[in-house]
Amino acid sequence: MDLQNCTDVLVAGDLHGHVPNFQVLLKLADLSNQPTRHFVMQEAIHGKFRYPSGGDKSHQMVDLFAALKVQFPKQVHYLPGNHEMAQWTGRTVLKADEDLNALFEQGVRSAYGPRFGPEIYQTYLELFQALPVALRAPNGVLVAHSLPHSRAMPLFDPAHLEREVYKPSDLQPGGSVHAMLWGRDTDPQNVGDFLHKMDAGLLVSGHIASEKGFDVPNDRQVIIDCAESPAGYVLFPADRPLTHAELVGCVRTF
C-alpha cells in the first residue's frame, strides 16, 4: 500500500498492549495539526497487562486504533505482526507457559461480557485479516513488521500481499504473508533482495525486541520496539530522498 498525501511518517515499534506508550506516541504524532503526517502502529496485541478477572487487556489497543482511524481515516495505519496472524489463524503462541491467544480472547470477554464479547472478538479477527502488511512512503521507505527469511525469499511474491482475501497457502509456513510476518533474517543481502522485490530503498521494521528501543542491524534497515521502556519510534520525512544515515538520525526514544 502506497501512502498518499504524505510529507512525513511516524512509525511506532511493536506495542503489545502498552497503552501508556501509545498515548505518548499519539501526542508526538500531533495529527490534528499535521494533516499530511501519517501515523503507523504495529503489533498491538498480546501484552503483559491483565484484567483482575483474567485475560489480556491488549484488545484495548485495537479499540484505540479503531477510534483513531475514524477520526483520521487517511493518516492512521495498523500493521499486523505475527501475533495478530497467530490470533486470526489459530496458531498457538506460548510465552512463560501461557497461551497468548486464549488470554486475548478471555480479555475480550472480560471487557465486553458473554453476550457481546464473542461477536466483538470475531470482528477483531476480521480486522486483523484486512490490515495491510506493508506500507511504502513516497520516497521509497518501506514500513513492515518484518521480512522473509532468505530461505523463503526465492518464493516470496509481493503480489500475494495485495489479495483482498489471502489463500490458505499464503498463511502457511513458506507462504508470502507468513514469511513477511514471522521472518527475522536481517542479513544485508537478504534485506537488499527483499527491498528490491518490494520496490523500496530502506526498511523500517519491528518484530525483534531491543533493550534500547531500536536497533540498526545493517545499512538498509532500522528496527524499532515500543513494547517496553525505553520505547523507540522514527519520524522521518517522506517527501524527499533519504540516506540510511538520515533515517537512523530520525530515530528517537522515550
C-alpha positions, 0 to 999 in steps of 0.5 A: 500500500502506497501512502498518499498525501504524505510529507512525513511518517511516524512509525511506532515499534511493536506495542503489545498492549502498552497503552501508556506508550501509545498515548505518548506516541499519539501526542508526538504524532500531533495529527490534528495539526499535521494533516499530511503526517501519517501515523503507523502502529504495529503489533498491538496485541498480546501484552503483559497487562491483565484484567483482575478477572483474567485475560489480556487487556491488549484488545484495548489497543485495537479499540484505540486504533479503531477510534483513531482511524475514524477520526483520521481515516487517511493518516492512521495505519495498523500493521499486523505482526505475527501475533495478530496472524497467530490470533486470526489463524489459530496458531498457538503462541506460548510465552512463560507457559501461557497461551497468548491467544486464549488470554486475548480472547478471555480479555475480550470477554472480560471487557465486553461480557458473554453476550457481546464479547464473542461477536466483538472478538470475531470482528477483531479477527476480521480486522486483523485479516484486512490490515495491510502488511506493508506500507511504502512512503513516497520516497521509497521507505518501506514500513513492515513488521518484518521480512522473509527469511532468505530461505523463503525469499526465492518464493516470496511474491509481493503480489500475494500481499495485495489479495483482498482475501489471502489463500490458505497457502499464503498463511502457511509456513513458506507462504508470502504473508507468513514469511513477511510476518514471522521472518527475522533474517536481517542479513544485508543481502537478504534485506537488499533482495527483499527491498528490491522485490518490494520496490523500496530503498530502506526498511523500517521494521519491528518484530525483534525486541531491543533493550534500547528501543531500536536497533540498526542491524545493517545499512538498509534497515532500522528496527524499532520496539515500543513494547517496553521502556525505553520505547523507540519510534522514527519520524522521518520525512517522506517527501524527499530522498533519504540516506540510511544515515538520515533515517537512523538520525530520525530515530528517537526514544522515550 
